[in-house]
Every structure is written in structure tokens, then in C-alpha cells.
Amino acid sequence: MRIDIISSVPDLLASPLNESILKRAQEKGLVEIVVHNLHDYAHDRRKTTDDYPFGGEAGMVMKCEPVFELVEKLREERTYDEIIYTSPDGVRYDQHEANRLSTLGNIVILCGHYKGIDHRIREHLITREISIGDYVLTGGELAACIIADSVVRLIPGAIGDEASALTDSFQDNLLAPPVYTRPAEFRGWRVPDVLLSGDFARIARWQDEQAWERTERLRPDLLDDGNRNEAPKTPER
């Protein structure tokens, strides 16, 4: 998989994209992440990538020319499955979207800035707009890092225990059950006996029941009517 990220401030991306799972996945050749400095595709003396909006509104707007030139150059080199713009107008990012993106071959992520991008970019280049939440960031770089991280960790081989990614929160619209490690007792607080029993069928039932209970209590919005009908009827504790 290849992820191309287009940014006006590429230095913001350097550390997050070169640590931990993302670093190891790149070293293994599982993914190639390339950051492009949009200023390199602006040809005026000041390397300008933004300008004042028509209509007199306050703020600045990212210009068409550098973005089109860069994306068209990338498209000459390979085929892209999605050209993503990080935008508050986009679909709300979730695990299902991360799963979908992880199955693609090549994607571009354009990091928004200022008041946004010239609408002609959205009309003629962008294939998918994604929002990571209903709040405003200085730019789309943090959103791009979140998308890249959540996608890359799903690529087979990116993490040591591939089954771990399949049991993460949100994979089945449920929060994950509680997890514990050694010691079995700490300050009088014991790990639930079922987890120490060695009975993996009981443990699986307990985890399932806990996932439902936590989701209903903390994130009931994740449960649709179909899921509610599937809740465990005889929980094991």
C-alpha cells in the first residue's frame, strides 16, 4: 500500500509517521508513506499556496494550481483508489472506514488549511471527504496522521499479533471488554476469577457480555436495533 500526504506544513507529519507501528510497517515494506510539500508546486517567488477568497470573506483559501499540479503528477505515476480531503464536511471517520481504506492499494490525503480549499479541487479531484470529529483544527495534518495510523495497523503483518487488531474496539460496533495483566491482585483489587480459570469458552462469554454492557452504558449510539437483538442472554461472570 502507498499513502501520499499533501501538506503545506510537512514538518508536522515527520515524527508521528516515523515511530512505532507506522515505522515498522514501512521498514517491512508493507506500506510506503510519502509526504509532499505543497509549496514545492507553487511557482511564484514566494511559493504561495493560498490567497484571499472571492466575495470578501475573512481568511485564506488554498489555491488550485499547486494541488492540481501535484495530484496530476502523482496520477501519471500510479493509479489511486481514493483522493481524500480532510474536511469538517466529510463523512465521520470510524473503524468501518478504516477497514475499507486498509484494503485499498494507493490513497492520497490532502491536508486542509485556512478557510479550506478552492471548491474546484473538491469538485474535480477529491473522491472522498473525511472528518475525524466535529471540531476545528489548525490544519488537516493531525487528521491525516490519525487516518494513516488507523489504516496501517490493519495491514497484515503490521502488528505482531494480527488477531489483536480484529478484537479492537469498534470492529463489531462494540467497545472492548476490560483487560488485565499481572499481578492478579493489586492493592486488594483482584482480576475477575473467570480470566484466571483457563476455561476459554467461559472467558469468551464473559468478554462478550462485558463488551455489550460497556457499550450500552458508555456508547449506546453504537448499537443499532439489529445488534440489540443479539446481546448475550445468559452472561457469564
Residue pairs with C-beta under 8 A, 6 or more apart in sequence:
1 30
1 31
1 32
1 102
1 104
1 105
1 106
1 107
1 151
1 152
1 155
2 31
2 32
2 33
2 34
2 78
2 105
2 106
2 107
3 31
3 32
3 33
3 34
3 106
3 107
3 108
3 109
3 148
3 151
3 152
4 34
4 35
4 36
4 74
4 80
4 106
4 107
4 108
4 109
5 13
5 17
5 33
5 34
5 35
5 36
5 108
5 109
5 111
5 141
5 144
5 148
6 36
6 38
6 67
6 70
6 71
6 108
6 109
6 110
6 111
7 13
7 35
7 36
7 37
7 38
7 111
7 139
7 140
7 141
7 144
8 37
8 38
8 39
8 49
8 50
8 62
8 111
8 113
8 139
9 113
9 139
9 141
10 35
10 36
10 37
12 139
12 141
12 142
13 35
13 141
13 144
13 145
14 35
16 22
16 145
16 149
17 33
17 35
17 145
17 148
18 26
21 149
21 152
21 153
21 158
21 159
22 31
22 33
22 148
22 149
22 152
24 158
25 31
25 152
25 153
25 155
25 157
25 158
26 32
26 33
28 157
28 158
30 152
30 155
30 156
30 157
30 158
31 152
31 155
31 158
33 148
33 152
36 70
38 49
38 62
38 66
38 67
38 70
39 47
39 49
39 66
40 47
41 65
41 66
41 67
41 69
41 70
42 48
42 49
42 63
42 65
42 66
43 65
48 63
49 62
49 63
49 66
50 60
50 61
50 62
50 63
50 113
50 114
51 60
51 61
51 63
52 60
52 61
53 59
53 60
53 61
53 115
57 115
58 115
59 114
59 115
60 114
60 115
61 114
61 115
61 116
61 117
61 118
62 112
62 113
62 114
62 116
62 117
62 118
62 121
63 118
64 118
64 120
64 121
67 110
67 117
67 118
67 121
67 125
68 121
68 125
71 83
71 108
71 110
71 125
74 80
74 108
78 106
79 105
79 106
80 106
80 107
80 108
81 104
81 105
81 106
81 107
82 101
82 104
82 107
82 108
82 127
82 128
83 107
83 108
83 110
83 125
83 126
83 127
83 128
84 107
84 108
84 109
84 110
84 126
84 127
84 128
84 129
84 130
84 147
85 109
85 110
85 112
85 117
85 121
85 122
85 126
85 128
85 129
85 130
85 140
86 109
86 110
86 111
86 112
86 129
86 130
86 131
86 132
86 140
86 143
86 144
86 147
87 112
87 116
87 122
87 129
87 130
87 131
87 140
88 131
88 134
88 136
89 129
89 131
90 128
90 129
90 130
90 131
91 97
91 128
91 129
91 130
91 131
92 131
92 132
92 133
93 130
93 131
93 132
93 133
93 143
93 146
93 147
93 150
94 170
95 150
95 168
95 169
95 170
95 171
96 170
97 130
98 147
98 150
98 151
98 154
99 154
99 171
101 107
101 147
101 151
102 151
102 152
102 154
102 155
109 140
109 144
109 147
109 148
110 117
110 121
110 126
110 140
111 139
111 140
111 141
111 143
111 144
112 139
112 140
113 138
113 139
113 140
122 129
130 143
130 147
131 143
132 142
132 143
132 146
132 147
137 143
152 158
153 159
153 165
154 165
156 162
159 165
165 171
167 176
168 176
169 175
169 176
170 222
173 215
173 222
173 223
173 224
173 227
174 211
174 212
174 214
174 215
174 222
174 227
175 211
175 214
175 215
175 218
175 219
175 222
176 211
176 214
177 206
177 207
177 208
177 210
177 211
177 214
178 192
178 210
178 214
180 191
180 192
180 195
184 190
184 191
184 196
185 191
192 206
192 237
194 202
194 203
194 206
194 236
194 237
195 203
195 206
197 203
202 236
205 232
205 235
205 236
206 235
206 236
206 237
208 232
209 232
209 235
209 236
209 237
212 231
212 232
213 235
215 222
215 223
216 223
216 231
